[in-house]
Amino acid sequence: MGGLIIGATVPNLEIETTNEAFKLHDYFNNGWTIIFSHPFDFTLVCTTELGKMSAYLPEFEKRGVKLLGFSCDEYSHARSESKTLKPTQ
């Protein structure tokens, strides 16, 4: 079976994000992380999903859970979108 399943060990990939670059295992730091994806940037689903995850972030943080969202778009495209998102989205 391909892909990731709950409880699987994620490969220690080096990731470039809109905030910084890091290796996945360093980010996870032996804790819980929710990895989620969204469709293409600048879509209604994308901004709604990112906004909801952002709104729930304090609850996840209380429980020591990190969030990691990703898109299938190129880094430069995602970078431009991150500047247009409003805190209420």
PyMOL Python script that loads the backbone (N, CA, C, O; Angstrom):
from pymol import cmd

cmd.read_pdbstr("""\
ATOM      1  N   MET A   1       0.846  -1.182   0.000  1.00  0.00           N
ATOM      2  CA  MET A   1       0.000   0.000   0.000  1.00  0.00           C
ATOM      3  C   MET A   1       0.887   1.239   0.000  1.00  0.00           C
ATOM      4  O   MET A   1       1.768   1.365   0.850  1.00  0.00           O
ATOM      5  N   GLY A   2       0.671   2.142  -0.927  1.00  0.00           N
ATOM      6  CA  GLY A   2       1.467   3.359  -1.022  1.00  0.00           C
ATOM      7  C   GLY A   2       0.892   4.483  -0.180  1.00  0.00           C
ATOM      8  O   GLY A   2      -0.227   4.386   0.325  1.00  0.00           O
ATOM      9  N   GLY A   3       1.660   5.542  -0.033  1.00  0.00           N
ATOM     10  CA  GLY A   3       1.185   6.719   0.688  1.00  0.00           C
ATOM     11  C   GLY A   3       1.395   6.606   2.181  1.00  0.00           C
ATOM     12  O   GLY A   3       2.011   5.662   2.677  1.00  0.00           O
ATOM     13  N   LEU A   4       0.873   7.582   2.877  1.00  0.00           N
ATOM     14  CA  LEU A   4       0.989   7.611   4.343  1.00  0.00           C
ATOM     15  C   LEU A   4      -0.280   7.066   4.976  1.00  0.00           C
ATOM     16  O   LEU A   4      -1.385   7.291   4.482  1.00  0.00           O
ATOM     17  N   ILE A   5      -0.108   6.359   6.057  1.00  0.00           N
ATOM     18  CA  ILE A   5      -1.242   5.902   6.847  1.00  0.00           C
ATOM     19  C   ILE A   5      -1.021   6.367   8.278  1.00  0.00           C
ATOM     20  O   ILE A   5       0.106   6.677   8.663  1.00  0.00           O
ATOM     21  N   ILE A   6      -2.072   6.417   9.057  1.00  0.00           N
ATOM     22  CA  ILE A   6      -1.970   6.846  10.452  1.00  0.00           C
ATOM     23  C   ILE A   6      -0.969   5.964  11.185  1.00  0.00           C
ATOM     24  O   ILE A   6      -1.036   4.737  11.113  1.00  0.00           O
ATOM     25  N   GLY A   7      -0.054   6.594  11.881  1.00  0.00           N
ATOM     26  CA  GLY A   7       0.945   5.873  12.646  1.00  0.00           C
ATOM     27  C   GLY A   7       2.210   5.552  11.875  1.00  0.00           C
ATOM     28  O   GLY A   7       3.174   5.051  12.455  1.00  0.00           O
ATOM     29  N   ALA A   8       2.226   5.831  10.570  1.00  0.00           N
ATOM     30  CA  ALA A   8       3.407   5.544   9.755  1.00  0.00           C
ATOM     31  C   ALA A   8       4.512   6.551  10.065  1.00  0.00           C
ATOM     32  O   ALA A   8       4.239   7.674  10.489  1.00  0.00           O
ATOM     33  N   THR A   9       5.745   6.145   9.853  1.00  0.00           N
ATOM     34  CA  THR A   9       6.875   7.054   9.992  1.00  0.00           C
ATOM     35  C   THR A   9       7.044   7.803   8.679  1.00  0.00           C
ATOM     36  O   THR A   9       7.202   7.197   7.619  1.00  0.00           O
ATOM     37  N   VAL A  10       7.009   9.116   8.762  1.00  0.00           N
ATOM     38  CA  VAL A  10       7.154   9.973   7.591  1.00  0.00           C
ATOM     39  C   VAL A  10       8.637  10.074   7.244  1.00  0.00           C
ATOM     40  O   VAL A  10       9.464  10.203   8.146  1.00  0.00           O
ATOM     41  N   PRO A  11       8.995  10.019   5.961  1.00  0.00           N
ATOM     42  CA  PRO A  11      10.403  10.201   5.589  1.00  0.00           C
ATOM     43  C   PRO A  11      10.921  11.558   6.073  1.00  0.00           C
ATOM     44  O   PRO A  11      10.164  12.526   6.140  1.00  0.00           O
ATOM     45  N   ASN A  12      12.179  11.624   6.402  1.00  0.00           N
ATOM     46  CA  ASN A  12      12.775  12.859   6.925  1.00  0.00           C
ATOM     47  C   ASN A  12      13.166  13.783   5.768  1.00  0.00           C
ATOM     48  O   ASN A  12      14.348  14.019   5.516  1.00  0.00           O
ATOM     49  N   LEU A  13      12.163  14.293   5.080  1.00  0.00           N
ATOM     50  CA  LEU A  13      12.394  15.159   3.927  1.00  0.00           C
ATOM     51  C   LEU A  13      12.805  16.551   4.361  1.00  0.00           C
ATOM     52  O   LEU A  13      12.426  17.012   5.438  1.00  0.00           O
ATOM     53  N   GLU A  14      13.584  17.223   3.521  1.00  0.00           N
ATOM     54  CA  GLU A  14      13.894  18.628   3.762  1.00  0.00           C
ATOM     55  C   GLU A  14      12.824  19.449   3.050  1.00  0.00           C
ATOM     56  O   GLU A  14      12.585  19.281   1.854  1.00  0.00           O
ATOM     57  N   ILE A  15      12.192  20.332   3.800  1.00  0.00           N
ATOM     58  CA  ILE A  15      11.039  21.080   3.318  1.00  0.00           C
ATOM     59  C   ILE A  15      11.364  22.567   3.261  1.00  0.00           C
ATOM     60  O   ILE A  15      11.997  23.104   4.170  1.00  0.00           O
ATOM     61  N   GLU A  16      10.934  23.227   2.200  1.00  0.00           N
ATOM     62  CA  GLU A  16      11.027  24.681   2.113  1.00  0.00           C
ATOM     63  C   GLU A  16       9.608  25.221   2.209  1.00  0.00           C
ATOM     64  O   GLU A  16       8.753  24.890   1.388  1.00  0.00           O
ATOM     65  N   THR A  17       9.361  26.053   3.214  1.00  0.00           N
ATOM     66  CA  THR A  17       8.027  26.590   3.431  1.00  0.00           C
ATOM     67  C   THR A  17       8.025  28.097   3.211  1.00  0.00           C
ATOM     68  O   THR A  17       9.057  28.703   2.923  1.00  0.00           O
ATOM     69  N   THR A  18       6.846  28.684   3.352  1.00  0.00           N
ATOM     70  CA  THR A  18       6.737  30.136   3.232  1.00  0.00           C
ATOM     71  C   THR A  18       7.366  30.835   4.425  1.00  0.00           C
ATOM     72  O   THR A  18       7.568  32.048   4.385  1.00  0.00           O
ATOM     73  N   ASN A  19       7.681  30.098   5.491  1.00  0.00           N
ATOM     74  CA  ASN A  19       8.304  30.688   6.683  1.00  0.00           C
ATOM     75  C   ASN A  19       9.781  30.340   6.832  1.00  0.00           C
ATOM     76  O   ASN A  19      10.585  31.188   7.219  1.00  0.00           O
ATOM     77  N   GLU A  20      10.137  29.096   6.525  1.00  0.00           N
ATOM     78  CA  GLU A  20      11.510  28.644   6.747  1.00  0.00           C
ATOM     79  C   GLU A  20      11.735  27.301   6.066  1.00  0.00           C
ATOM     80  O   GLU A  20      10.803  26.698   5.535  1.00  0.00           O
ATOM     81  N   ALA A  21      12.968  26.844   6.087  1.00  0.00           N
ATOM     82  CA  ALA A  21      13.302  25.504   5.594  1.00  0.00           C
ATOM     83  C   ALA A  21      13.675  24.638   6.797  1.00  0.00           C
ATOM     84  O   ALA A  21      14.297  25.119   7.744  1.00  0.00           O
ATOM     85  N   PHE A  22      13.292  23.357   6.757  1.00  0.00           N
ATOM     86  CA  PHE A  22      13.592  22.456   7.869  1.00  0.00           C
ATOM     87  C   PHE A  22      13.452  21.013   7.428  1.00  0.00           C
ATOM     88  O   PHE A  22      12.908  20.734   6.361  1.00  0.00           O
ATOM     89  N   LYS A  23      13.942  20.100   8.246  1.00  0.00           N
ATOM     90  CA  LYS A  23      13.741  18.666   8.030  1.00  0.00           C
ATOM     91  C   LYS A  23      12.514  18.251   8.847  1.00  0.00           C
ATOM     92  O   LYS A  23      12.314  18.710   9.971  1.00  0.00           O
ATOM     93  N   LEU A  24      11.714  17.390   8.265  1.00  0.00           N
ATOM     94  CA  LEU A  24      10.456  17.013   8.907  1.00  0.00           C
ATOM     95  C   LEU A  24      10.634  16.485  10.323  1.00  0.00           C
ATOM     96  O   LEU A  24       9.907  16.900  11.225  1.00  0.00           O
ATOM     97  N   HIS A  25      11.576  15.586  10.539  1.00  0.00           N
ATOM     98  CA  HIS A  25      11.725  15.002  11.875  1.00  0.00           C
ATOM     99  C   HIS A  25      12.119  16.047  12.908  1.00  0.00           C
ATOM    100  O   HIS A  25      11.758  15.927  14.079  1.00  0.00           O
ATOM    101  N   ASP A  26      12.866  17.084  12.484  1.00  0.00           N
ATOM    102  CA  ASP A  26      13.182  18.174  13.410  1.00  0.00           C
ATOM    103  C   ASP A  26      11.915  18.932  13.789  1.00  0.00           C
ATOM    104  O   ASP A  26      11.748  19.338  14.939  1.00  0.00           O
ATOM    105  N   TYR A  27      11.032  19.119  12.828  1.00  0.00           N
ATOM    106  CA  TYR A  27       9.767  19.819  13.092  1.00  0.00           C
ATOM    107  C   TYR A  27       8.872  18.992  14.013  1.00  0.00           C
ATOM    108  O   TYR A  27       8.280  19.523  14.953  1.00  0.00           O
ATOM    109  N   PHE A  28       8.778  17.698  13.741  1.00  0.00           N
ATOM    110  CA  PHE A  28       7.926  16.829  14.559  1.00  0.00           C
ATOM    111  C   PHE A  28       8.440  16.738  15.989  1.00  0.00           C
ATOM    112  O   PHE A  28       7.655  16.744  16.937  1.00  0.00           O
ATOM    113  N   ASN A  29       9.762  16.653  16.145  1.00  0.00           N
ATOM    114  CA  ASN A  29      10.398  16.611  17.465  1.00  0.00           C
ATOM    115  C   ASN A  29       9.771  15.563  18.376  1.00  0.00           C
ATOM    116  O   ASN A  29       9.517  15.832  19.550  1.00  0.00           O
ATOM    117  N   ASN A  30       9.521  14.368  17.840  1.00  0.00           N
ATOM    118  CA  ASN A  30       8.937  13.255  18.597  1.00  0.00           C
ATOM    119  C   ASN A  30       7.579  13.582  19.203  1.00  0.00           C
ATOM    120  O   ASN A  30       7.195  12.993  20.214  1.00  0.00           O
ATOM    121  N   GLY A  31       6.854  14.508  18.600  1.00  0.00           N
ATOM    122  CA  GLY A  31       5.519  14.862  19.081  1.00  0.00           C
ATOM    123  C   GLY A  31       4.482  14.572  18.007  1.00  0.00           C
ATOM    124  O   GLY A  31       4.792  14.017  16.953  1.00  0.00           O
ATOM    125  N   TRP A  32       3.258  14.956  18.293  1.00  0.00           N
ATOM    126  CA  TRP A  32       2.167  14.758  17.346  1.00  0.00           C
ATOM    127  C   TRP A  32       2.124  15.918  16.365  1.00  0.00           C
ATOM    128  O   TRP A  32       2.278  17.078  16.747  1.00  0.00           O
ATOM    129  N   THR A  33       1.914  15.591  15.100  1.00  0.00           N
ATOM    130  CA  THR A  33       1.763  16.594  14.048  1.00  0.00           C
ATOM    131  C   THR A  33       0.636  16.158  13.131  1.00  0.00           C
ATOM    132  O   THR A  33       0.571  15.001  12.713  1.00  0.00           O
ATOM    133  N   ILE A  34      -0.250  17.091  12.821  1.00  0.00           N
ATOM    134  CA  ILE A  34      -1.299  16.831  11.834  1.00  0.00           C
ATOM    135  C   ILE A  34      -0.803  17.384  10.510  1.00  0.00           C
ATOM    136  O   ILE A  34      -0.545  18.580  10.378  1.00  0.00           O
ATOM    137  N   ILE A  35      -0.675  16.503   9.539  1.00  0.00           N
ATOM    138  CA  ILE A  35      -0.261  16.892   8.200  1.00  0.00           C
ATOM    139  C   ILE A  35      -1.522  16.945   7.342  1.00  0.00           C
ATOM    140  O   ILE A  35      -2.255  15.962   7.231  1.00  0.00           O
ATOM    141  N   PHE A  36      -1.760  18.098   6.743  1.00  0.00           N
ATOM    142  CA  PHE A  36      -2.942  18.225   5.896  1.00  0.00           C
ATOM    143  C   PHE A  36      -2.557  18.906   4.594  1.00  0.00           C
ATOM    144  O   PHE A  36      -1.588  19.663   4.535  1.00  0.00           O
ATOM    145  N   SER A  37      -3.315  18.630   3.572  1.00  0.00           N
ATOM    146  CA  SER A  37      -3.058  19.264   2.284  1.00  0.00           C
ATOM    147  C   SER A  37      -4.304  20.016   1.853  1.00  0.00           C
ATOM    148  O   SER A  37      -5.408  19.772   2.339  1.00  0.00           O
ATOM    149  N   HIS A  38      -4.097  20.914   0.950  1.00  0.00           N
ATOM    150  CA  HIS A  38      -5.221  21.628   0.364  1.00  0.00           C
ATOM    151  C   HIS A  38      -5.013  21.677  -1.138  1.00  0.00           C
ATOM    152  O   HIS A  38      -3.891  21.521  -1.620  1.00  0.00           O
ATOM    153  N   PRO A  39      -6.091  21.891  -1.879  1.00  0.00           N
ATOM    154  CA  PRO A  39      -5.937  21.945  -3.336  1.00  0.00           C
ATOM    155  C   PRO A  39      -5.168  23.208  -3.741  1.00  0.00           C
ATOM    156  O   PRO A  39      -4.580  23.884  -2.896  1.00  0.00           O
ATOM    157  N   PHE A  40      -5.180  23.496  -4.949  1.00  0.00           N
ATOM    158  CA  PHE A  40      -4.415  24.617  -5.488  1.00  0.00           C
ATOM    159  C   PHE A  40      -4.614  25.904  -4.697  1.00  0.00           C
ATOM    160  O   PHE A  40      -5.699  26.172  -4.181  1.00  0.00           O
ATOM    161  N   ASP A  41      -3.547  26.695  -4.614  1.00  0.00           N
ATOM    162  CA  ASP A  41      -3.607  27.984  -3.936  1.00  0.00           C
ATOM    163  C   ASP A  41      -4.611  28.909  -4.622  1.00  0.00           C
ATOM    164  O   ASP A  41      -4.942  28.740  -5.795  1.00  0.00           O
ATOM    165  N   PHE A  42      -5.074  29.873  -3.868  1.00  0.00           N
ATOM    166  CA  PHE A  42      -6.012  30.896  -4.345  1.00  0.00           C
ATOM    167  C   PHE A  42      -7.371  30.322  -4.728  1.00  0.00           C
ATOM    168  O   PHE A  42      -8.044  30.872  -5.599  1.00  0.00           O
ATOM    169  N   THR A  43      -7.782  29.241  -4.101  1.00  0.00           N
ATOM    170  CA  THR A  43      -9.120  28.701  -4.334  1.00  0.00           C
ATOM    171  C   THR A  43      -9.929  28.877  -3.056  1.00  0.00           C
ATOM    172  O   THR A  43      -9.361  29.062  -1.980  1.00  0.00           O
ATOM    173  N   LEU A  44     -11.236  28.820  -3.168  1.00  0.00           N
ATOM    174  CA  LEU A  44     -12.092  28.976  -1.987  1.00  0.00           C
ATOM    175  C   LEU A  44     -11.829  27.893  -0.951  1.00  0.00           C
ATOM    176  O   LEU A  44     -11.798  28.167   0.249  1.00  0.00           O
ATOM    177  N   VAL A  45     -11.639  26.665  -1.418  1.00  0.00           N
ATOM    178  CA  VAL A  45     -11.377  25.575  -0.482  1.00  0.00           C
ATOM    179  C   VAL A  45     -10.065  25.812   0.247  1.00  0.00           C
ATOM    180  O   VAL A  45      -9.970  25.595   1.455  1.00  0.00           O
ATOM    181  N   CYS A  46      -9.073  26.250  -0.475  1.00  0.00           N
ATOM    182  CA  CYS A  46      -7.753  26.489   0.115  1.00  0.00           C
ATOM    183  C   CYS A  46      -7.838  27.497   1.254  1.00  0.00           C
ATOM    184  O   CYS A  46      -7.405  27.210   2.370  1.00  0.00           O
ATOM    185  N   THR A  47      -8.390  28.670   0.984  1.00  0.00           N
ATOM    186  CA  THR A  47      -8.422  29.714   2.011  1.00  0.00           C
ATOM    187  C   THR A  47      -9.336  29.335   3.164  1.00  0.00           C
ATOM    188  O   THR A  47      -9.055  29.681   4.311  1.00  0.00           O
ATOM    189  N   THR A  48     -10.431  28.628   2.879  1.00  0.00           N
ATOM    190  CA  THR A  48     -11.336  28.185   3.944  1.00  0.00           C
ATOM    191  C   THR A  48     -10.643  27.169   4.837  1.00  0.00           C
ATOM    192  O   THR A  48     -10.710  27.270   6.062  1.00  0.00           O
ATOM    193  N   GLU A  49      -9.981  26.193   4.235  1.00  0.00           N
ATOM    194  CA  GLU A  49      -9.304  25.155   5.010  1.00  0.00           C
ATOM    195  C   GLU A  49      -8.172  25.738   5.845  1.00  0.00           C
ATOM    196  O   GLU A  49      -8.059  25.433   7.033  1.00  0.00           O
ATOM    197  N   LEU A  50      -7.342  26.563   5.247  1.00  0.00           N
ATOM    198  CA  LEU A  50      -6.245  27.179   5.989  1.00  0.00           C
ATOM    199  C   LEU A  50      -6.774  28.056   7.117  1.00  0.00           C
ATOM    200  O   LEU A  50      -6.215  28.070   8.214  1.00  0.00           O
ATOM    201  N   GLY A  51      -7.850  28.786   6.845  1.00  0.00           N
ATOM    202  CA  GLY A  51      -8.452  29.631   7.879  1.00  0.00           C
ATOM    203  C   GLY A  51      -8.976  28.829   9.052  1.00  0.00           C
ATOM    204  O   GLY A  51      -8.785  29.218  10.203  1.00  0.00           O
ATOM    205  N   LYS A  52      -9.633  27.717   8.778  1.00  0.00           N
ATOM    206  CA  LYS A  52     -10.159  26.863   9.857  1.00  0.00           C
ATOM    207  C   LYS A  52      -9.034  26.253  10.685  1.00  0.00           C
ATOM    208  O   LYS A  52      -9.100  26.231  11.914  1.00  0.00           O
ATOM    209  N   MET A  53      -8.011  25.765  10.012  1.00  0.00           N
ATOM    210  CA  MET A  53      -6.888  25.181  10.753  1.00  0.00           C
ATOM    211  C   MET A  53      -6.222  26.255  11.612  1.00  0.00           C
ATOM    212  O   MET A  53      -5.826  25.992  12.748  1.00  0.00           O
ATOM    213  N   SER A  54      -6.102  27.447  11.073  1.00  0.00           N
ATOM    214  CA  SER A  54      -5.518  28.559  11.826  1.00  0.00           C
ATOM    215  C   SER A  54      -6.383  28.912  13.031  1.00  0.00           C
ATOM    216  O   SER A  54      -5.857  29.193  14.108  1.00  0.00           O
ATOM    217  N   ALA A  55      -7.703  28.903  12.860  1.00  0.00           N
ATOM    218  CA  ALA A  55      -8.609  29.220  13.960  1.00  0.00           C
ATOM    219  C   ALA A  55      -8.514  28.199  15.091  1.00  0.00           C
ATOM    220  O   ALA A  55      -8.657  28.553  16.261  1.00  0.00           O
ATOM    221  N   TYR A  56      -8.275  26.940  14.748  1.00  0.00           N
ATOM    222  CA  TYR A  56      -8.179  25.883  15.754  1.00  0.00           C
ATOM    223  C   TYR A  56      -6.767  25.712  16.315  1.00  0.00           C
ATOM    224  O   TYR A  56      -6.561  24.922  17.236  1.00  0.00           O
ATOM    225  N   LEU A  57      -5.797  26.443  15.769  1.00  0.00           N
ATOM    226  CA  LEU A  57      -4.407  26.291  16.193  1.00  0.00           C
ATOM    227  C   LEU A  57      -4.223  26.407  17.707  1.00  0.00           C
ATOM    228  O   LEU A  57      -3.494  25.596  18.278  1.00  0.00           O
ATOM    229  N   PRO A  58      -4.848  27.376  18.387  1.00  0.00           N
ATOM    230  CA  PRO A  58      -4.667  27.444  19.844  1.00  0.00           C
ATOM    231  C   PRO A  58      -5.093  26.162  20.571  1.00  0.00           C
ATOM    232  O   PRO A  58      -4.463  25.777  21.557  1.00  0.00           O
ATOM    233  N   GLU A  59      -6.134  25.511  20.105  1.00  0.00           N
ATOM    234  CA  GLU A  59      -6.580  24.257  20.722  1.00  0.00           C
ATOM    235  C   GLU A  59      -5.574  23.140  20.490  1.00  0.00           C
ATOM    236  O   GLU A  59      -5.292  22.348  21.389  1.00  0.00           O
ATOM    237  N   PHE A  60      -5.037  23.084  19.279  1.00  0.00           N
ATOM    238  CA  PHE A  60      -4.000  22.087  19.005  1.00  0.00           C
ATOM    239  C   PHE A  60      -2.764  22.358  19.850  1.00  0.00           C
ATOM    240  O   PHE A  60      -2.179  21.429  20.408  1.00  0.00           O
ATOM    241  N   GLU A  61      -2.363  23.620  19.951  1.00  0.00           N
ATOM    242  CA  GLU A  61      -1.170  23.975  20.728  1.00  0.00           C
ATOM    243  C   GLU A  61      -1.331  23.613  22.207  1.00  0.00           C
ATOM    244  O   GLU A  61      -0.370  23.180  22.843  1.00  0.00           O
ATOM    245  N   LYS A  62      -2.531  23.785  22.757  1.00  0.00           N
ATOM    246  CA  LYS A  62      -2.797  23.395  24.152  1.00  0.00           C
ATOM    247  C   LYS A  62      -2.494  21.914  24.374  1.00  0.00           C
ATOM    248  O   LYS A  62      -2.111  21.503  25.469  1.00  0.00           O
ATOM    249  N   ARG A  63      -2.669  21.131  23.330  1.00  0.00           N
ATOM    250  CA  ARG A  63      -2.476  19.680  23.413  1.00  0.00           C
ATOM    251  C   ARG A  63      -1.101  19.239  22.894  1.00  0.00           C
ATOM    252  O   ARG A  63      -0.819  18.045  22.793  1.00  0.00           O
ATOM    253  N   GLY A  64      -0.254  20.218  22.568  1.00  0.00           N
ATOM    254  CA  GLY A  64       1.085  19.893  22.089  1.00  0.00           C
ATOM    255  C   GLY A  64       1.119  19.332  20.679  1.00  0.00           C
ATOM    256  O   GLY A  64       2.044  18.604  20.321  1.00  0.00           O
ATOM    257  N   VAL A  65       0.115  19.667  19.875  1.00  0.00           N
ATOM    258  CA  VAL A  65       0.021  19.159  18.511  1.00  0.00           C
ATOM    259  C   VAL A  65       0.400  20.268  17.535  1.00  0.00           C
ATOM    260  O   VAL A  65      -0.093  21.391  17.640  1.00  0.00           O
ATOM    261  N   LYS A  66       1.275  19.949  16.589  1.00  0.00           N
ATOM    262  CA  LYS A  66       1.670  20.905  15.560  1.00  0.00           C
ATOM    263  C   LYS A  66       0.861  20.647  14.292  1.00  0.00           C
ATOM    264  O   LYS A  66       0.365  19.542  14.070  1.00  0.00           O
ATOM    265  N   LEU A  67       0.737  21.680  13.469  1.00  0.00           N
ATOM    266  CA  LEU A  67       0.067  21.558  12.181  1.00  0.00           C
ATOM    267  C   LEU A  67       1.084  21.774  11.074  1.00  0.00           C
ATOM    268  O   LEU A  67       1.995  22.592  11.201  1.00  0.00           O
ATOM    269  N   LEU A  68       0.918  21.034   9.990  1.00  0.00           N
ATOM    270  CA  LEU A  68       1.767  21.207   8.824  1.00  0.00           C
ATOM    271  C   LEU A  68       0.890  21.051   7.589  1.00  0.00           C
ATOM    272  O   LEU A  68       0.473  19.945   7.246  1.00  0.00           O
ATOM    273  N   GLY A  69       0.616  22.171   6.924  1.00  0.00           N
ATOM    274  CA  GLY A  69      -0.203  22.147   5.719  1.00  0.00           C
ATOM    275  C   GLY A  69       0.668  22.263   4.487  1.00  0.00           C
ATOM    276  O   GLY A  69       1.697  22.938   4.504  1.00  0.00           O
ATOM    277  N   PHE A  70       0.254  21.605   3.420  1.00  0.00           N
ATOM    278  CA  PHE A  70       1.021  21.703   2.186  1.00  0.00           C
ATOM    279  C   PHE A  70       0.093  21.764   0.988  1.00  0.00           C
ATOM    280  O   PHE A  70      -1.081  21.400   1.058  1.00  0.00           O
ATOM    281  N   SER A  71       0.652  22.230  -0.102  1.00  0.00           N
ATOM    282  CA  SER A  71      -0.075  22.404  -1.346  1.00  0.00           C
ATOM    283  C   SER A  71       0.702  21.734  -2.470  1.00  0.00           C
ATOM    284  O   SER A  71       1.899  21.476  -2.344  1.00  0.00           O
ATOM    285  N   CYS A  72       0.023  21.462  -3.550  1.00  0.00           N
ATOM    286  CA  CYS A  72       0.700  20.901  -4.715  1.00  0.00           C
ATOM    287  C   CYS A  72       1.310  22.003  -5.577  1.00  0.00           C
ATOM    288  O   CYS A  72       1.997  21.713  -6.556  1.00  0.00           O
ATOM    289  N   ASP A  73       1.067  23.261  -5.222  1.00  0.00           N
ATOM    290  CA  ASP A  73       1.622  24.380  -5.982  1.00  0.00           C
ATOM    291  C   ASP A  73       3.095  24.591  -5.682  1.00  0.00           C
ATOM    292  O   ASP A  73       3.610  24.118  -4.668  1.00  0.00           O
ATOM    293  N   GLU A  74       3.759  25.296  -6.562  1.00  0.00           N
ATOM    294  CA  GLU A  74       5.168  25.610  -6.368  1.00  0.00           C
ATOM    295  C   GLU A  74       5.335  26.580  -5.207  1.00  0.00           C
ATOM    296  O   GLU A  74       4.417  27.324  -4.863  1.00  0.00           O
ATOM    297  N   TYR A  75       6.518  26.560  -4.614  1.00  0.00           N
ATOM    298  CA  TYR A  75       6.834  27.408  -3.466  1.00  0.00           C
ATOM    299  C   TYR A  75       6.555  28.876  -3.762  1.00  0.00           C
ATOM    300  O   TYR A  75       5.940  29.555  -2.940  1.00  0.00           O
ATOM    301  N   SER A  76       6.993  29.387  -4.920  1.00  0.00           N
ATOM    302  CA  SER A  76       6.824  30.812  -5.230  1.00  0.00           C
ATOM    303  C   SER A  76       5.357  31.200  -5.298  1.00  0.00           C
ATOM    304  O   SER A  76       4.990  32.311  -4.916  1.00  0.00           O
ATOM    305  N   HIS A  77       4.517  30.296  -5.782  1.00  0.00           N
ATOM    306  CA  HIS A  77       3.079  30.560  -5.859  1.00  0.00           C
ATOM    307  C   HIS A  77       2.481  30.588  -4.461  1.00  0.00           C
ATOM    308  O   HIS A  77       1.691  31.478  -4.149  1.00  0.00           O
ATOM    309  N   ALA A  78       2.841  29.636  -3.621  1.00  0.00           N
ATOM    310  CA  ALA A  78       2.336  29.591  -2.244  1.00  0.00           C
ATOM    311  C   ALA A  78       2.809  30.806  -1.460  1.00  0.00           C
ATOM    312  O   ALA A  78       2.068  31.346  -0.639  1.00  0.00           O
ATOM    313  N   ARG A  79       4.027  31.233  -1.708  1.00  0.00           N
ATOM    314  CA  ARG A  79       4.583  32.394  -1.014  1.00  0.00           C
ATOM    315  C   ARG A  79       3.749  33.634  -1.311  1.00  0.00           C
ATOM    316  O   ARG A  79       3.478  34.427  -0.409  1.00  0.00           O
ATOM    317  N   SER A  80       3.342  33.810  -2.556  1.00  0.00           N
ATOM    318  CA  SER A  80       2.544  34.991  -2.895  1.00  0.00           C
ATOM    319  C   SER A  80       1.166  34.912  -2.253  1.00  0.00           C
ATOM    320  O   SER A  80       0.601  35.942  -1.885  1.00  0.00           O
ATOM    321  N   GLU A  81       0.612  33.704  -2.112  1.00  0.00           N
ATOM    322  CA  GLU A  81      -0.694  33.582  -1.477  1.00  0.00           C
ATOM    323  C   GLU A  81      -0.609  33.880   0.008  1.00  0.00           C
ATOM    324  O   GLU A  81      -1.521  34.497   0.559  1.00  0.00           O
ATOM    325  N   SER A  82       0.453  33.462   0.667  1.00  0.00           N
ATOM    326  CA  SER A  82       0.549  33.655   2.110  1.00  0.00           C
ATOM    327  C   SER A  82       0.515  35.137   2.462  1.00  0.00           C
ATOM    328  O   SER A  82       0.136  35.495   3.578  1.00  0.00           O
ATOM    329  N   LYS A  83       0.901  35.999   1.537  1.00  0.00           N
ATOM    330  CA  LYS A  83       0.870  37.431   1.782  1.00  0.00           C
ATOM    331  C   LYS A  83      -0.540  37.996   1.634  1.00  0.00           C
ATOM    332  O   LYS A  83      -0.821  39.082   2.140  1.00  0.00           O
ATOM    333  N   THR A  84      -1.428  37.279   0.949  1.00  0.00           N
ATOM    334  CA  THR A  84      -2.770  37.803   0.704  1.00  0.00           C
ATOM    335  C   THR A  84      -3.801  37.287   1.700  1.00  0.00           C
ATOM    336  O   THR A  84      -4.896  37.844   1.784  1.00  0.00           O
ATOM    337  N   LEU A  85      -3.482  36.242   2.455  1.00  0.00           N
ATOM    338  CA  LEU A  85      -4.443  35.705   3.430  1.00  0.00           C
ATOM    339  C   LEU A  85      -4.625  36.672   4.588  1.00  0.00           C
ATOM    340  O   LEU A  85      -3.665  37.259   5.088  1.00  0.00           O
ATOM    341  N   LYS A  86      -5.860  36.825   4.997  1.00  0.00           N
ATOM    342  CA  LYS A  86      -6.163  37.688   6.131  1.00  0.00           C
ATOM    343  C   LYS A  86      -6.335  36.830   7.369  1.00  0.00           C
ATOM    344  O   LYS A  86      -6.717  35.665   7.253  1.00  0.00           O
ATOM    345  N   PRO A  87      -6.062  37.373   8.561  1.00  0.00           N
ATOM    346  CA  PRO A  87      -6.178  36.580   9.790  1.00  0.00           C
ATOM    347  C   PRO A  87      -7.562  35.980  10.002  1.00  0.00           C
ATOM    348  O   PRO A  87      -7.682  34.963  10.684  1.00  0.00           O
ATOM    349  N   THR A  88      -8.609  36.578   9.438  1.00  0.00           N
ATOM    350  CA  THR A  88      -9.963  36.072   9.640  1.00  0.00           C
ATOM    351  C   THR A  88     -10.318  34.947   8.704  1.00  0.00           C
ATOM    352  O   THR A  88     -11.348  34.298   8.887  1.00  0.00           O
ATOM    353  N   GLN A  89      -9.486  34.692   7.693  1.00  0.00           N
ATOM    354  CA  GLN A  89      -9.806  33.623   6.743  1.00  0.00           C
ATOM    355  C   GLN A  89      -9.472  32.288   7.326  1.00  0.00           C
ATOM    356  O   GLN A  89      -9.671  31.263   6.674  1.00  0.00           O
TER     357      GLN A  89
END
""", "prot")
cmd.dss("prot")
cmd.show_as("cartoon", "prot")
cmd.util.cbc("prot")
cmd.orient("prot")
